[in-house]
């Protein structure tokens, strides 16, 4: 899978994604990440890629021409019209289901805006998706693009050496992940839940499912309402929320 990022700050992308699991996936050629400097495609002799907004107002607006030419430098070498994700707080909120959808693509182009935004005409020309990572505003689209590339890459076969990791992650099954523990068995007077030491995998799995249900209901009731849970599990949570001291 190949990720292309149209940006004014290519070093931010390459340095941020060239480490840990994603960096290893790049070195193993499981994924490709290319940062394309929009400034390389400006026709302005001073290297400018922005100008004052028509109609007045504060700030500057990124120009259409450099962005379009940077886009064409990628798209012309790809089969078909690639999916172009415009990073913007006005877009569809990115989540795990969206990540799964995008992971089915062979090539993705991310467009990172700055200043007061991007000339709408080039967005109309090339953007297929307008995507947000939350209801807040950042100084640019690079951090959202990096978050999305990280999340999507985890779905690519081979990127996670343990394929069960992605399935067990929070949101993998619509619920938050169960709590995790490692050695030592006792730390700061706190012990690991005894059931995790039994070696009984069926009981451990059942306990982890219960903990995922509880954690989701407590921390993200909005997710719990949409999650695929059985009537028995829903009744269990209703009982727990009414009497939490009855559950170990």
C-alpha positions in Angstrom: 0.0 0.0 0.0 1.3 3.4 -0.9 0.7 6.7 0.9 1.5 10.1 -0.7 1.4 13.3 1.3 1.1 16.7 -0.3 2.6 19.0 2.2 4.6 22.2 2.8 6.6 20.4 5.5 7.8 17.0 4.1 10.4 16.5 6.8 7.6 16.5 9.4 6.0 13.5 7.6 9.2 11.5 6.9 10.7 12.0 10.3 7.4 11.3 12.1 6.6 8.1 10.3 10.1 6.6 9.9 10.3 4.9 13.3 8.8 2.0 15.3 6.3 -0.3 13.6 5.5 2.0 10.6 9.2 2.6 9.9 9.8 -1.1 9.9 6.9 -1.7 7.5 8.5 0.9 5.2 11.9 -0.8 5.3 10.3 -4.1 4.6 8.4 -2.6 1.7 5.0 -3.5 3.1 4.0 0.1 2.7 5.4 3.1 0.9 5.3 6.7 2.2 6.3 9.6 0.0 6.1 13.2 1.1 5.7 15.6 -1.9 6.7 19.2 -1.2 4.0 21.5 -2.7 6.5 24.3 -2.8 8.5 22.5 -5.4 5.6 23.0 -7.8 4.9 26.7 -7.5 5.4 28.9 -10.5 6.1 31.9 -8.2 9.7 33.0 -8.5 9.8 33.7 -4.7 8.5 30.2 -3.9 5.2 31.4 -2.6 2.3 29.0 -2.4 -0.3 31.3 -0.8 -2.0 34.6 -1.3 -4.5 37.0 0.2 -8.2 35.8 0.2 -10.6 37.3 -2.3 -13.3 39.2 -0.3 -10.8 40.2 2.4 -10.3 38.7 5.8 -7.5 37.6 8.0 -4.7 35.2 7.0 -3.6 33.7 3.7 -5.0 31.0 1.4 -3.1 28.2 -0.3 -3.1 28.6 -4.1 -4.7 26.0 -6.4 -1.9 25.8 -9.0 1.0 24.4 -6.8 -1.3 21.9 -5.2 -2.8 20.7 -8.5 0.6 20.3 -10.1 1.9 18.4 -7.1 -1.1 16.2 -7.2 -0.6 15.5 -11.0 3.0 14.5 -10.4 1.6 11.6 -8.4 -1.7 10.8 -10.0 -0.4 10.7 -13.6 1.8 7.7 -12.6 -1.1 5.8 -11.0 -3.7 3.6 -12.6 -7.1 5.2 -12.4 -8.1 8.2 -10.3 -6.6 7.9 -6.8 -8.5 8.7 -3.6 -7.5 12.1 -2.3 -8.0 12.8 1.4 -8.2 16.5 2.3 -7.4 17.0 6.0 -9.9 19.5 7.4 -11.9 20.0 10.6 -15.0 20.3 8.3 -14.7 16.7 7.1 -16.1 13.3 8.1 -14.7 12.2 11.4 -12.0 9.5 11.1 -12.7 6.3 13.0 -11.7 2.6 13.0 -14.4 1.7 10.4 -13.2 4.4 8.1 -9.6 3.1 8.6 -10.7 -0.4 7.5 -12.4 1.1 4.4 -9.3 3.1 3.4 -7.0 0.1 4.0 -8.7 -1.6 1.0 -7.1 1.0 -1.3 -3.8 0.5 -3.1 -2.9 4.2 -3.2 -4.0 7.1 -1.0 -3.1 10.8 -1.4 -3.3 13.1 1.6 -3.6 16.8 1.1 -2.4 18.9 4.1 -3.6 22.4 4.3 -2.2 25.4 6.2 -3.1 29.1 7.0 -6.8 29.9 6.4 -7.3 27.0 4.1 -7.1 26.0 0.4 -8.5 27.5 -2.7 -11.9 25.8 -3.1 -11.4 25.3 -6.8 -8.6 22.8 -6.5 -10.5 20.9 -3.8 -13.4 20.6 -6.2 -11.0 19.3 -8.8 -9.1 16.6 -6.9 -10.5 15.9 -3.4 -12.5 12.7 -3.0 -12.8 12.8 0.8 -12.8 15.6 3.4 -11.5 14.1 6.7 -11.3 15.3 10.3 -9.7 13.6 13.3 -11.9 15.5 15.7 -13.7 18.7 16.5 -10.7 20.9 17.0 -8.3 23.0 14.9 -4.6 22.4 14.3 -2.0 24.5 12.6 -1.9 22.1 9.6 -2.9 18.8 8.1 0.3 16.9 8.7 -0.5 15.6 12.2 -4.0 14.3 11.1 -2.4 12.7 8.0 0.2 11.0 10.2 -2.4 9.7 12.6 -4.4 8.3 9.7 -1.5 6.6 8.0 -0.5 5.0 11.3 -4.0 3.6 11.9 -4.5 2.5 8.3 -1.1 0.8 8.0 -1.9 -1.4 11.0 -4.6 -3.1 8.7 -2.1 -3.9 6.0 -1.1 -7.6 6.1 2.3 -8.2 7.7 2.6 -4.7 9.3 1.7 -6.1 12.7 3.6 -9.4 13.2 0.8 -10.7 15.4 -2.4 -10.4 13.4 -4.5 -10.7 16.5 -3.2 -7.4 17.8 -5.4 -5.4 15.5 -8.5 -7.5 16.3 -8.0 -7.0 20.0 -7.3 -3.3 19.9 -9.9 -0.8 21.1 -12.6 -0.5 18.4 -11.5 -3.7 16.8 -14.9 -5.3 17.7 -16.7 -2.1 18.5 -15.7 -2.1 22.1 -12.7 -0.7 24.0 -9.9 -3.0 24.8 -9.7 -4.9 28.0 -7.0 -4.0 30.6 -3.6 -5.5 30.2 -1.0 -6.7 32.8 2.6 -7.9 32.7 5.3 -8.8 35.3 5.8 -8.4 38.2 2.8 -10.1 39.6 2.6 -7.6 42.4 3.5 -4.0 41.9 3.1 -1.1 44.4 0.8 -3.4 46.4 -1.4 -4.0 43.4 -1.8 -7.6 42.1 -2.6 -9.0 38.7 -6.3 -10.3 38.6 -6.0 -13.9 39.7 -8.0 -15.2 36.7 -5.2 -14.2 34.4 -2.8 -16.6 36.2 -5.0 -19.7 35.9 -4.0 -20.7 32.4 -7.7 -21.4 31.6 -8.0 -19.6 28.3 -11.7 -19.9 28.1 -12.2 -18.2 31.4 -9.6 -15.6 30.5 -11.4 -14.8 27.3 -14.7 -14.5 29.1 -13.2 -12.2 31.7 -11.6 -10.0 29.0 -14.9 -9.8 27.2 -16.6 -8.7 30.4 -13.9 -6.1 31.1 -14.3 -4.7 27.5 -18.0 -4.4 28.1 -17.6 -2.7 31.4 -14.9 -0.3 30.2 -16.9 0.7 27.1 -20.1 1.2 29.1 -18.2 3.4 31.7 -15.9 5.4 29.4 -17.7 5.5 26.1 -21.4 4.8 26.6 -22.0 6.1 23.1 -19.9 3.3 21.6 -21.6 0.7 23.8 -25.0 1.7 22.5 -23.9 1.0 19.0 -21.8 -2.1 19.7 -22.8 -5.6 18.7 -23.6 -7.1 22.2 -26.0 -9.9 23.1 -29.1 -9.3 25.2 -27.4 -11.2 28.0 -24.4 -9.0 27.8 -26.5 -5.8 27.8 -28.4 -7.1 30.9 -25.0 -7.9 32.5 -23.9 -4.2 32.0 -27.2 -2.8 33.3 -26.8 -4.9 36.4 -23.1 -3.8 36.8 -23.9 -0.1 36.4 -26.6 -0.5 39.1 -24.4 -2.6 41.4 -20.7 -2.3 40.4 -19.5 -3.7 43.7 -21.0 -7.1 42.8 -18.5 -7.6 39.9 -14.9 -8.6 40.7 
